[in-house]
Amino acid sequence: MLQTKDLAVVILNWNGKALLEQFLPSVLKHSNDAVIYVADNASTDNSIAYVSEAFPMVKIIKNADNGGYAKGYNTALQEVNEPLLCLLNSDIEVTENWLRPIVLEFNTHKDTAIVQPKILDYKAKSHFEYAGAAGGFIDKFGYPFCRGRIFDSIEEDTGQYNDNVDIFWASGACFFIRNSVFKALEGFDETYFAHMEEIDLCWRAFNSNYITKYIGTSVVYHVGGATLSNTNPQKTYLNFRNSLFTLFKNTDSQVFFRIVTRMLLDGVAALRFLLQLKPAFLFAILKAHFSFYYNLPQLLKQRKQGTQRAKYYQCKSIVWLYFVKKRTVF
């Protein structure tokens, strides 16, 4: 029987002293006897010295360089032996008893491999937060969306998602996974650097017949955009590039039809940025497509190494439902 002492909460840090000062106390206060780690991606501020002095009970892992979210966690988790892992962003405020329903889920359902809590917006606590909301899904062409958040439409939390349900992907902002499964899946794809790597991992878990769950009785509050804001073209580049990588590696035998369709839809998004007088974002999408072509040989190797299940998508096209049919809620 797993207990909270069998769970490692691992917070990835890069020059995040202010965030650690603000949010680490809530993690320590509400995490019972879970083991708390700060995994540092070669920070150049004094955040690690601060943690060592202010919170000596926190274990510190020092990575040699800043490999982003994917490599940062892959490297750090080699030193973590607890059977349950929580990969927690440094800009999250947790709540009382947030871990109890998560551990209960892992104990009750042995086939549950990955779990996400309810993620609300720290800046508007009555609303869901963009990165994960009430659990992630995907459409046939690889566009992700959430219960509680479709594109930029974010729902108010009125208790409509206070349930425990199977989902397709869990947010990397607060991502629980069995340590054995993380190792079996060989962790995150380090070419991603940041963004979408959790969806890729969840899709590989799905293809390996693992189950991902959302637990609505566990609640956290996420600031969001603390690493790269939505106004940063680099974030647009990583999201579009990594989404193409993920779709190509993991989708079924209709991969080429789906990739071509997806790239055409990306072209529509690029045109929209042009009409909005945001040329930097248009070029970010073009750069993402060229990167996909450049990495195609490696992606083919990764695709051949895995298996692909057919019915992974919640709907055929969330783009059609949202922009044409005006469906703004899950």
Steps between C-alpha positions, in 0.01 A plus 500: 500500500654827384504797737598866462851414624533293181447811287771739382393855414768623259507871417713598201673834552691740281576841649171481687581634846194728507267214405657266756464767769133542412383144439735250666355571848153383387650180360680428827194588709249282314704202380502300825799267498565502125865545405560846349775554244616809315672399175711792383579560132835677555352820641716810507303675774527403865179296507668177608698670777170650615321162505791335683491765770126561532374145446769251606245215488476537120728272298693674222606347169744702291489449122814594308318717245162646409349231278149638537205310644560171316871446555488670838253249636653201319835576664369586845263204530791258464573593863143457626396155622154556647237285318274799427614824338338842489662735251393839632556841344661756727209741442230283659320548830372170637207455737427302814475124440591536132702176508253273680257435208793454262664230712158339550455479122837331453417253778146427381571460129825318429471572125500877557846622399463879472281744693416870485312707761262787432710799393350843568640844417700657782420846360125427471428219742140448392615397150694212351858555394611470139765231551296193583174628652289188572693252290633485146371350176607517137335506158581286197758751375690537825351823633476480880215641708363456850185464694463857621720653229468484122754721320467836680151442643531424870207386713408606850522219755144436617562143606426362154824300501512378861525143373764234450526404132733351244675767293746486211776723639593657831651844539875524555429779749392239756570154364481185711647178362616165633879501503506155340286622209713811448806277470322242282403776256857639515382837627443814296628560149789739562484654151182681614684724753164632627128478410302193386746248646239389753249437218757296312571295813128448569444395138783246526342381826164466322664302220643271771151452653561708812218714641513875573249645746368835618414530870267793560521486881866604495545871430802718418536859378739575212642840405591388145735657249779533755755348261379624161195724471234465231635819341835335428544369141742237635207343687300495176791335321543230764127430521453460124825307447455266794138438409606384152768280656243346735240436231750342262658273761182371659203508262380192312546387138329812362800703611581670168141609434481642852835677479412664166161610632658627819757706309225655288315596818824645637515706181159646581628590846804665343275705271296606802817626670585693182158666496552589867829668402704246699766395248731357769237236580454417131874442468490290819257261327714489183806429715308219674416338166860519376617347827252216449644429153854515634423254781295260286768224484521485880121517535466205262733297722299591810174413325630156401604431859148550638151367447200707398139456613225627272235675712697758693296810419197650674370669182600523135582871495493733798594780256174444308290473815649811659553743214214396271238339725583744785527228765689666784438251784583133533 
